[in-house]
Structures are given as C-alpha cells and as structure tokens.
Amino acid sequence: MNWRRLLAIVVKEMRQMRRDRITLAMIIGIPVMQLVLFGYAINLNLRGLDAAIVDEANTSGSRAVVMDMLATGVIRPVAEARTPQELVDMLRRGEISVGVAIPPDFERRRIDGREAVQVMVDGSDTVVQSAAIQLARMPIDGGASTRPGTNADIAAPISVVAFYNPERRSAVNIVPGLIGVILTMTMVLFTGVAIVRERERGNMELLIATPISRAELMIGKVLPYAAIGLVQTTVVLLLGLWLFQVPVLGSVLHVYLAAVLLILANLTLGLLISTKAQSQFQAMQMTFFVFLPSILLSGFMFPFAGMPRVVQWIAELLPLTHFLRLIRGIMLRGASLWELWPDVLALVAFTAVMMTLAINRFRKSLD
C-alpha cells in the first residue's frame, strides 16, 4: 500500500466531484429535501378534508351538529350540494373526500336514538377513511335540546358509510398508484439517458448531420418508450386483478388514456433531463432527484390532504399527483376521464411545456 498514490487518488476524486456541480448539489440537496419532506410536509394526522354538507332539516339542532363537526377541524366545506345524491356524484368525481347528509327528520331521529347524521367518505384512500371515522367517535351532541321538558342534551347518532372500498383493503388503494410510480420511475429514467447515451457513443454527430429535425428526433425518442409504458400498465393491471382482486369500475379505455397522459408527461420530462445531463450517471442522479418528491408528495405514500398548503401547491406541479387522481377515480370510483378534466388538462399542459423546453434546450446544446 503506497499512501502517496492513495492520497493522490483521493485528491483527484475530490477535485472531480467539485467540478461536477450536479453531484455536489445532490450531496446537499438530498438530505435537505428528505428532512423538509419528512419533517414538514408529511403529516399522518389528517385535518381539513375537503367536504360538502347537505342539511335538509335546517333546524337549530342540525346547524349545531354541523358547527360541531367543523370545529373538530377534520373537515372543511369546499363545495355546495343540495341533495345526498349530489354528494355521491362529488365523491365519484373526486371533488370532495367527505360528504355530510342530515335528513329532514333529523330531530325525530335524534330523539328516537336512530341514525341522525350520515357521513359519506371516499374509502378508496384508507387513511382518509380512518380520519373521517373520527367524526362518528367524537362527542357531537348538536347543542342542548330546546324541546320543552327536556333538560339533558340529546346526542345525534352519526354513521359513516365508506364508498368504493368498504373492506378497507390497502391493495385497492396502492395497486392503481403503483402504475403511476412504475411509469414515473422507468419512463423518466429511460429517456433521461437517451440523448446522453447518443453523445457518449459518438452517435450525436451522425444525427446532427442527417436532415432530421430537432422535433422529429425528440418525438422519435419518445414513441418507442410509450409502447413500453403501455405494456407495463397492462402487467400491473392484470397482476392487480389476479393477485389482489383490485376492481376496475370505470372504462378500461379511460385507464389506458390516463396512462398515456402520464407516460408522455414523464417521457418529455426525461428528455429535458437528458439535454441537461453531461453523463448517464448525472441523468440517473437528476431522475432520482425528481422521483423522490414525486413519491412523497403526490399522495401515493402519504395523504395529500395532510400536507401544508404550500407543499400542496408544489405537488400540483408533479405529473404523478394528477395521474393518481385520474387512475383512482376511474378504477375505484367509476368516474370517466372527462369528469376529471382538470387533471387531464394539467398533464397535457405539463407535456407541452416539457417538450418545448427539451427541444429548445437541445438546440442550444448544439450551438
């Protein structure tokens, strides 16, 4: 062992690392990102679930029950509904996570000790379902009874009805999300090294000399991987149905259309990374830097509703966030792709922006 030669190698690696700005950023960026995400953004104690309330009784007691529920902080009204059926439709479209229905005969039901309030919850997310169940366990009495001759409070029995996953099976929620996770990891990585690999193999000069345009080159790089993504989607769907009996309540065609939207979004993001990276190793590093927040902030591992508002705004920039809403809405709630149009538009816009940036970035790298 020659210590001088060993020291020379150590110094050489440190100098090379110092010149590699992406690696240097990852050394500091990854621990900072994990600390912020796990310490600040991830919250399993859900509060402020999106809700809508239908009070058909409209009595002082029913209004007091609503105020008691809102005071718990578990739900917050974000939409208006007039009938319980509208609540069910909102749940299917993913506009709310919890619906509260108070029947017209609320007072009689409360006096008789029967179910007086019904809480409808989107059970496709088991964590949200568990949080909503807290409402039925909290001491909500609807205020003191104002009926003559009654001195004690009369509790308002609350029932919780879980739609779409009454058995509370975790696989029902996880398997559809795994389609997005797998497509995000593989599609970004595949195209993340596409341009870099051509450059390292010496094929870039040949491609530049051909009459092919920048847009043709980029789109040509994307299309083969899009077919691979559809194959991966099919494998996960079949295994999920066979091993875990995960239902597909909506249209299978809409499932594949949603998958195509995510595939294109991830492929264009990978192309942008590929035009920035100087080596395949850098491309993999940058892919990991994108993949980590996608997994943690999209709602796959941790509930989206539990994150601070600022973090939710950041998560809205991630394709996986919108895909999870699409795939769970279609597969688990039976919604159509057109009912979930805001997330469709978000993925289309993301794809257009990433492809434009990748094409412009590729042109600049050739100058």
Salt bridges, closest charged atoms under 4 A:
GLU13 OE2 - LYS12 NZ 3.11
ASP50 OD1 - ARG76 NH2 2.87
GLU86 OE2 - ARG82 NH2 3.34
ASP89 OD1 - ARG92 NH1 3.03
GLU95 OE2 - ARG93 NE 2.74
ASP105 OD1 - ARG109 NE 2.99
GLU107 OE1 - ARG110 NH2 3.05
ASP112 OD1 - ARG108 NH1 3.93
ASP112 OD2 - ARG114 NH2 3.61
ASP122 OD2 - ARG333 NH1 3.34
GLU167 OE1 - ARG169 NE 3.08
GLU198 OE2 - LYS221 NZ 2.45
GLU316 OE1 - HIS322 NE2 3.62
GLU316 OE2 - ARG325 NH2 2.63
GLU339 OE2 - ARG92 NH2 2.59
ASP343 OD1 - HIS322 ND1 2.85
ASP343 OD1 - ARG325 NH1 3.24
